Amino acid sequence: MCVKSYAMDELLQDNKIRKSLAVDLKTYQMLQEICGMERRSKIEQLKVLIEQEHERLNEKRAVKI
């Protein structure tokens, strides 16, 4: 399986600690396509997707309560 890492582990940049993340090549290529369509960097696009999914799951959990 091919993996690609694009963030340095624990890189201190703009007072933010970053962690590396490796994904398979197909997933990386899909992310790259999304970034091109949305005109965002990979890290910015990942933030958007993760925030949306986190919000969706929290709303789903709130409905069950």
QUIFEN-V858885 format. One record per backbone hydrogen bond with DSSP energy under -1.0 kcal/mol. CO is the residue of the C=O (numbers start at 1). NH is the residue of the N-H. E is the energy in kcal/mol with one decimal. If there is no record, write none. Layout:
BEGIN
co-><CO CO>
nh-><NH NH>
e-><E E>
END
This chain:
BEGIN
co-><2 4 8 13 16 18 23 24 25 26 27 28 29 30 31 32 33 34 35 35 41 42 43 44 45 46 47 48 49 50 51 52 53 54 55 56 57 58 59 60>
nh-><25 23 11 16 13 10 4 28 29 30 31 32 33 34 35 36 37 38 39 40 45 46 47 48 49 50 51 52 53 54 55 56 57 58 59 60 61 62 63 64>
e-><-1.3 -1.3 -1.4 -1.4 -2.2 -2.0 -1.8 -2.3 -2.5 -2.1 -2.5 -2.5 -2.1 -2.4 -2.7 -1.9 -2.1 -2.8 -1.4 -1.5 -2.6 -2.6 -2.2 -2.2 -2.7 -2.7 -2.7 -2.5 -2.2 -2.6 -2.4 -2.4 -2.5 -2.2 -2.4 -2.2 -2.3 -2.2 -1.8 -1.2>
END
